[in-house]
Amino acid sequence: MAVNVNTVYQTVLYIINKEQRGYITPAEFNSLATQVQDEIFQSYFPDGNQVNRVNQNNTQNDTEFFDMFKDISYKLYPFERVVDFSYDTTGFNWYTLLPVYKLGEIISTYTGQPQYDSITQLASKKDYEKIIRSKLTQPTKQFPICTITHALGGTDALAGSMVVDVFPQPNSVSINCLMQPTPPSWGFIVGPQGQYLFNGGSSVNFELDISEKTNIITNILKYCGIIIKDPTIIQTAEQESKSVEANLKS
């Protein structure tokens, strides 16, 4: 279950206006909301690694509803998707314009008799070029290799895409990917007195799990304190954020 963007915005406004401490516009809120969502999303990876090390030492609780590693994995499920990459007949490689954050298992399919759906090894550009040029280590349809040749930038027709070279050239490529979170947005219309009125039709909720609601609010408040130059908001939000983080990791 996602976090409702209107609930978060109204809570933030209530807290900072309770003592007439200032005001955050929708544009400012949307910018902060995107920043905070990205920070929380990216924190799952070092946190997951930390918990995984505890698991390997056999000191982690593995009760069904109290397993931290499973909890973090669960929060990533909404961002996991199998993506069918498209073939670029000019560059002879495979690409997607979707906002991919991380690549997981890569499957290259070779049609014919027999058909191969082969797990594809990801290598650096240097290793890829070295391996495909060697007669001894040259990949096969059963054991193909790939490398990322271009991602998130550039000036060509595929700017902003993720591009993958695969050898030998397959008939199709599908990759289990983690996607970038969609930026949240508090949509609005302007009322007769110039006030901002919530517009659910143009709004985008946070994609994070509902358990992150308090974390989202406290981190947005921390940035709000910087914008309206009120250090007490920053201090209160930081204390609350540390308390929430300590409770989650203890």
N, C-alpha and C positions, 0 to 999 in steps of 0.2 A: 504494500500500500504506500502510495507516494505522499509527500508532504504538501498540503494545500498552501499555495503561495499567498492567498488572501489572508489566511489565518496568521501566517508569519508576519506579513506586512502590518496588519492591524495590531498585533502584539508588540511589534517593535515601536510603532507610533505611540501606543498607549504608554509604554515604559518611558520613552524619552520625553513625552509631553506631560507626564504625570506631575512633574514639578516645573513645567514651562522651560524645559532645557533646550528646546529647539525643534526643528522639523526636517524630515528627510523626504525629498521629492520622489515620485515614482521612478524617474530616471536614475537618481542616485541609488535608490533601493535596488533596482534591477541590476545595476552594475555590481553592487556589493553582494547581491544574492548569487550572481554567477561566480564571483571570486570565491565566496565561501563554499559553494557546492563543489567547485573544482578542488579546493584545498581538502575538503573532507573525503572526496572520492580518491584523491591521490594518497591520502594517509592510510588507506586500506592496505596498500602494498607493503610498506615497511612494518606496519602493525601485524599483518599476516605473517611476514617472515619471522617476526619476534615471537609470535605465539607458536609458530611451527617449530622453532628451536626448543621451546618448552615442551612441545609434544614429543620431540625426539628424545628428550631426557626423561620421559615417562612421568612428568610431574603435572601435566595438564588435566583438568577435570574433563571427563568424556561423557558426562551425563547428557541425555538427549537434548535437553533444552538449556544447558549451561556449558556448552562447548564453544569457546571463544573463536577457535579457528573456523568452525562450521558457521558461526554467526557472521563472521566477516565474509566468508564465501557466499552466504545467503544474500548479503547486501549487494554483491556483485552480479547475482543472477539476472536482474533486469537489464544489465548492460551487455550480456553475453548473446552473441548472435552468429549463426553460420552465414557467411557472406560468399555469394558466388561472384568471383572476380570476372571482369570483362576483358576480352582480348583486344589489344591495340595492334592493328595490322600494319601500322607504320613503324612502331618501335619494337614489334614482335615480343611484347611482354604483356603482363596481366595487371589490371588496375581496378580500383574502386574509388568513387568520389565520396563515399560515406565517411563519416568522421571516426576513423579507427584509432583507438588508443594503444592497444597491444594485440599482437598476433599470437594465437595459440596453435593448435594442430593444423597443419597444412596438408590437404589432400589433392593430389594431382591424378586426374582420371585419363586413362589411355584406352580408347575404344578399340574394338576388334576382337579377334579370337586368339588368345584369351583377352579379356578386359582386365585392366589393373586399376585399382583404386589405392594409390600408394601414398603412404605417409612420407612427406617430403622434408628433408633435412634443410634447416635454415643456416646459412653460412655468411660470413663477412664477404664483402665484395672481393677482397684480395684472395681469400681462400677459395671462393667460388671460381674465379678465373683460373687459379692454379689447378684446381681439381678437374674442371671440364677439359683442360688442355692436356692432361696426362692420360696416356694410354692405359696405364695400370690402374688408375683410380677413377676413370671416366664413369659417371653415373649411368644407370639403366632405368628402364621403365618401372622396374620393381623397386629400385632404390634411387629416386631422383633427388636433385639438390636445387636449392633456390637461394636468391639473395634479394634484399630490398634495394632497388636502384634509385628510388626517388620518393620522397614523402613530404607532404605538408609544405609546399612552396614551389618556387620555380617560375619560369616565364612561358613555358610551352602550353599546349592545349590541355594538358593534364594537370595544370597548376592546382595545388590544393589536394591532390590525390595521393594515394599510396600505390606504388608501382612495384611489381615483383617479377624478376626474371626466373624462369624455371628451365632446367635441363635434365633430360631431353624435353623437347617442347610437347606438352600434353594437349588433350582435346578440351579439357576444362580444369578449372582450379577453384576449389572451395576452401575457405579458411575459417576456423573457429576464432572469432574476434571479440575483444572487449571494446565497446564503443564509447566515445566521449559522451558525457552527459549533455543533454539538450539544455541550453541556458534557460533558467526560469525567467518569467516575466509577469509583472503585475500590470495587466492591461486596464485601460481606463477610458472614459469619455469625460469631457468637461461639462459640468453642470451649469445651470443658469447664473449662479453666483461666481462662476469661475473655479468651482471646487472640482477636485478629482473624484469621480465616481467609478467604482469597480466595474469592470467589464469582463465577465467570465469567458465570453466568446473569443476574446483576443489574448487571454492569459495563458501562461504555461506553468504548470506546477513543477515543484522540485521533483527530480527523479529519484532522489535518495529515499531510503526506507523510512517509514514513519518513526522508527526509533531514534532517528537523527534530528527530530524536530527541535528539541531543546538545544542541541549542539548548534544547529543552524541559527537559531535566534540569538544565542549568546555571542556567537562569532560575528554576526551582523552588527550587534550592539557595540562590540569592540571597535569595529570600523566606524560606526556612527559617532562614537565619542571623539574620534579623530576629526571627522568632518565638521562637527559642531563645536569642536574645541572644548569639550567638557571632560576633564580627566577622571571625574568620579564615575562616569559611565564606563570608561575603559577599565578602570580598576574593578568595578562590580562585575562587568562582563567577563574579565579575565579570571576572576575568582570562581565565578560560576562555571566557566568553561573548564578550568582545571579540576573542579569538583566532579563534573560530569565525566571527564576523561579518566580520573582516578577510579571512579565507581565502575567504569566499563572495563578497566584493565586489572582491577584488583581481584 
